[in-house]
């Protein structure tokens, strides 16, 4: 079973990594041609999108995986898909109409059509959400990849075209949004054949009530998760003195982009794992597969952690020289992002058993810890305090989900997970003793330390690794 998960994850990995890389190509281009103010406008509008998407999808993508596995026939599955697609699309359309009608009164910026374009982009992305979930549920990772990568290519090409050939385009933030909107519409066109093939003219309010009861806690938890991801920066800005606040926020945001390499890994894994683990598993099969997947996810995540921290000077040029004073917190942020990835695995037990209210307990605890620890640590340590707060809050969420799971749905997680953590952290601290060495000697030692980790993993996991690679 894990071979199937690994295969799906590898395909999603190619898609997501390539998409991220192509999108990153826009950053140096746009920041070179735009003023700080115009580029700031772009980011103001894009800040709306994650929150809107969480609310409008209502956790229905996850719900589709779970309830599709529980249907007794293909017809029931088609009715489920149709009910969810109509619901999300209708809500997204209402959102678009309301935001468009009141766009000129929002005073977000001086140009009302930017908000209309943003509302249209949000609507189209949410119309696409359930068809994308359909492809994942059907295991059609290759088609998902083709559509996703095509979207990004169209977006990048249109951005370059708009800002290269339209006079005075550099002063218009809206062309970025417009390019993204056209790209999302192209995804809609590519998704329609699969969606219409699945669609039936039947809407079930009973199904909607059942699914909303399951998904509402996930939606609220998602909102709090998004808030938790951004609140530390807002607290840095509000707590620190004005003369250093912006600088601290800038450094913290910049080094977070390096730690975001772990987020890419987590996202790729979740794309394959969510539909996989929300199938209608036999209880023992689910527990065994989830325990093994958690162990191998942790092994791979720790390998990424060591790769970045042992060879930190190679990654530092990803951010400007003036931001590199914050590189010391990258290990903390990497581990925090690894714990959020482990939380993906630790959440499947309550999604599988329909106890989604647990998501609220976990996320509320994490958000409370984030706020409290930032409040205490920022005055003492600045952005370093925020990094420690993030690490602590993600660990707290993992521990709560783990202990609740052991009480209500005990999964036999391997003790080796803790062992590998101890080994990786020990190797990291050993590497830190080489910072004053000559570069050649330092890199040589760190290569040996990295190989030592891989060797230890290979020795203890050889039999399972052989079965996963099919030899």
N, C-alpha and C positions, 0 to 999 in steps of 0.2 A: 504493500500500500504506500509506503514511504517513497518508493521509486516513482510512483505516479505523481505524488506531491512534488518531489524534486524536479521531475520533468516539467510539470506545469510552471513551477516557480522559476525555472531557468528561462523559459520562454517569456514569461512576464518580466523577468529581469532584463532581458535584452531590450524589450519594449520600453520599460520605464527608464533604464539607464540612458538609452539613446535619446529618448524624449527630453530628459533633463539636460543632456549634453547640448542638444540643439537649442533648447531654450536659453541655456547659459551663453550661447553665441550672441544673443541679443543684448545682453547686459553691457559689455564693453562698447558696443555700437551705439546704443541709446544714450548711455552716460557720456559718450563723446560728443554727440550732436545736440543733446538737450541741455538746457540750463538746469540747475538744481531744483528750481521752482517747478518747472514743467515735469521733470522726472518725479518730483514729489507728488504732483497731481495724479500721475499714473498710479503710484502706489496707494494713494488715498482711495481710489476707486477699487483697486484690487483687494484692499483690506476688507471690503464689504462682502466679497464673494464667499470666503470660507464659512462665515456665519450664516449667510443666506442659504448656502447649499445644505448645511446641517439641518436647518429648519425645514426647508422645502422637501428634502428627500425623506424626512421623518424616520430615518432608520429603516426604510422599506427595502433597501438593497439587501441588507443582512437578513431581514425578515423573509425575503423571497427565497434565499438559499434554504432557510430552515423549513418553511412551509411547503416549498416545492418538493422537498424530500419526504414530506408526510402525506402528499396526495396519493390517492389510490389509482388514478388513471391519468392519461395524457390530457383528457378533456378538463379535468379538475385543475391540472397545472396551467392549462391555457386560460381558464377563467381566473385563476389567481394572478397570472401575469397581466391580463387585461384590466382587472380591478386596480392593481397597483399602478400600472402605467397611466390609466385614466386619472387616478387620484393625484399623482404627482404632477402630471402635465396640467391638469386643471388648476391646481394650487399655484403652479409656476406661472401660468397665464394670468391669473388674478393678481399675483405679485407684480408682474410686468405692467399690467394696466394701471394699478394703483400708483406704482412708483413713477410711471411715465406721466400720469395726470398731475402729480404733485411735484415733479422734478424741479420746476422753476421756483418752488417755494422752499425747497430744502436748503438752498444757499450753500450747497456743498462746494461748488466752485462757480465761477461766473458763466459757465457754458452749460446750458440745460441739457443739450443733446448728449453730452457725455454720460449723464445719469440714465437717459433713455437707452443708450447703447449698452451700458452696463446691465441694466435691467433685462434687456433682450438677451444678452450673453448668459446671464444667470438662468433665464427661462429655458433657453435652448440646452444648456448643460444639464438641467434637471429633467427635461424631456428625454435626454439621452441616457439618464442614469439607470433606469430599469432595463432598457435594452442591453446596455453594457453588462448589467448583472446577469441577464439571460445568457449572454455569451460565456460568462465565467461559470455559471451553473451548468451549462452544457459541455464545459471543458473545451471550448473552441478558442484556445489561447492564441493560436496563430492568427485567426481573423481579428481578434481583439487587438493584437499587436499591430497588424496592418492598418487598422482604422486609427489607432492611437498615434502611431508614428506619422501617418499621413496628415493627421490634424496638426501636429507640431511643424511638419515641413511646410504646409500651407501657411501657417501662422508666421513662421520665420520669413518665408519668401515675401509674403504680403507686407510685412513690416519693413523689410529692406526696400521693397518697391515704393511704398507710400512715402517713406522718408528720403528716398533718393531722387524721386522724380516729381513729387508735388512741391511747388514753390512754397517756401516758408513753412514747410511741414514740421520743422523742429520745434515750433512754438505751439503745436497742436497735440495735446496729450491723447485726444480721442482716437487718433489713427491706430494706436496700439490696441485699444479696445475693439475697434472696428475690424482689424485683422484677425483678432481672436474670435470675434463673432462669426466671421465668414468661415474660419477653420472649423468651428463647432457645428455650423450648418452643414459643412461637407461631411462631418461625422454622422449627422442625422440622416443624410442621404444614403450613406453606406450602411447604416444600421437598419434602415427601413425594411429591406427585404426580409431579414430575420425576424424583426418585430411584427410585421404584418402577417407573416406566415404563422406566428404564434397567437396573434390577436383573434379574439372572438367578440361578437357584439353581445356581451353579457357582463353585467356589473353586479357584484354581490355586496350589499351593505353589511351582511352578517360576517362575511370574510374580512371586510375592512375593519369592523369593530374588533374582531379577534386579533388581527395583526396589529392594530393600533395599540391594543393593550400590551402586546409583546414588545413593540418597537418604541413606544413613547419614552420609557426609561433610557433606552439607548440614545434617543435624540437629545434628551436633556443632558445625559452624560457627555455626549459629543459636544454640546455647547459649552459645558464646563471645561472639557478638555481643550477646546480651542482657546477659551479664556485663560486657562492655566498656562498655555504656551506663550501668551503675549503679556500677561500681567506683570511679569518680572521687569520687563522693559519700562512699562508705565510706572512701576514703583521706583525704579532707579531714577527716572526723570522727576518724580514728585518728592522723593525723600532727600536726594543729594542736593547740595548747593547748586544754584543756577550756573555758576561759572565752570563747573566740572560735569554737570549732569549729561549734557549732550555728548561730550567726549566719551564718558563711561558707557552710555547707551550705544554709541557708534562702535566702540571696541568690542563690546559684548555681542552686538549683532553680527559683526564681521567674523569673529572666531566661531560663532554659532554656525556659520555657513560651512566651515571645515567639519565640524561635528555632524552636520547634516548628511555627510556621507553615510553615517550609520542609519539615518532616517530613510535614505533611499533603499538600503538593505531591508529595513523593517517593512517598508511599503511594498516592496517586491514580494516579500514573503507573505504578507497579509493578502495580497491579490490572489495568490494560489491557495493559501491555507483556509481562508474563510469559507469558500464554497465546499472545499474538501471536508472540513471538520463539521460542517452543519448538515452533512448528508444524514440519512437515517441509519446510523451505525448501530450495530449490536453494542450493548453497554461495555463489554469487556474489550472488544476491538477498538472502540473509541478511546478508552482509558490507556490501553497499551500504545496506540498510535500517537496520542497526544503527549504521553510521557517521552516517547522516543523523539518526536519532533521537537519538543522543548529542549532536550539535551543537544541535538545537533544544531538547532538554531543558536543556542548559547555558544557552542564550540566555534561556529562560523563567525558569530558576532565578536567573540573575544579575539579571533584571528584578525578581524578588521581593526579592533581597538589597538592591538599590538602593532599592526602594520603602520598605523598613523602615528602612534606615540613613539615607537622606536625610531621611526624615520621622519620625525617631525620637521626637520629643516627642509625636506623635500616638499612638504605640504604648505609650509608657511608662505611661499610666494603666491599662493592662491588669493591672499589678501594683501593690501598695501602695506608698505613698511611701517607707516605710522600706527597701524592697528596691531602689529605683531607683539606688542607688550602684553597682549591678552592671551598669548599662546599657552600660558601655564594652566588655564582653566579648560583647555580642550579635552584633556583626559576625563575631567569631571563630566563635561557635557556629553562625551562619547558614551560613558557608562550610563548616564541618565537616559540617553536615547536607546541604549541596549536594553535597559530595564523596561522602557515603554514597549519595546519589541517583545520581550518576555511576557508582558502583560497581555499581548495579543493571544498568546497560547493559554495564559491563565484565565482568559475570559471565555474560552470555548465551553467550559463545563456549565456555566450558567446560561449561555445561549442555547446549548444543546438540551438542557433540562427545563427551558422556558422560565428560568428564575432571573429575568433580566433586571429586576429591581436591584440586584446586587451591583450592577454597573453604577447605580446612583451612589450607593454606600462607598464604593471604591473611589469614584471620581470626586465626590464631596470631600472625602478625607484628604485626597491629594491636593485639591484646590485650597482647602483650609491650611494644610501644611505649607503650601507654597506662599500663601499670604503671610502667615505667622512668621515663618523663617526669613522671608525677605524683609519683613518689618524689623526683625531683630538683627539680622546680619548685614544688611546694606549700610547702615550708619557706621558699622565697624570695618567692613571689608570692601565696600563698593560692589562692583560687578562680580568679584570673587565670591562674595556672600550670596549673590543670585545663583551662581553656578552650584555652590554647595546646597542651596535650597532646592534647586531643581533635582539634583541627584537624590537628596533625602526624600523628597515628595514622591518620586517615581519608585524608590525602594519601598516606601510605606504602602503605596498602592499595590505593588506586587505581593507584599507580605499579607495584606488584608485579603486579597483575592485568593492567595495560596491557602491561608488558614481556613477561610470560609469553605473553600473547595474541599479541603481535607475533612471538614466536619460534615458536609452535606453530599459530597460526591467524590470520594477519596480516589485520587489518581496516584499511581506509584512512580512519582518522579525519581529519577536516579540521583543517588548521593554524589555521583561523579560531577554533576552540575556545579556543586559547591567546590569540589576539588579543583575543577578546571578554572574556576574564578580565582581561587587562592593561588594557583600556579601562574596564571596570567598577570595578576597584580604583583606577585613577587618578582616576576621577570621585568615588569615595568619599573619597579623600584630599583632593581639591579641596573637597568639601563640608565636610570637617572644619575647613577654614580659615574657615568662616563661623559657627562656634559662638558667637562673641562679637558677632555682628551683631544689629541689631534684628530681631525675629521676621518682620516683613513682608519685609524685604530678604533675610533668610536663606531663607525659604520661596520667594521669587521666584527666587533663584539656584538653589536645589535643584530647583525645577520645570524650569528651563531645562536643568540638568544631566541630569535624568531624560529629558526630551524629546530631548536630544542623543544619549543612548544608544539610545533607540527609533528615532531618525532614522538613525543609523549602521547599525543592524541592518536596517532597512527598505531602505536603499539597497543593501546588499550581498546581501540575501536576497530581493529583491523578486520575482524570477521564481518562485522556489520557493514563496514565501508565496502568490502568486497561484494557483498550482496546488493548494495545500493548501486554500484557501478556495473553490476551484471556480470561479474567474472567469477 
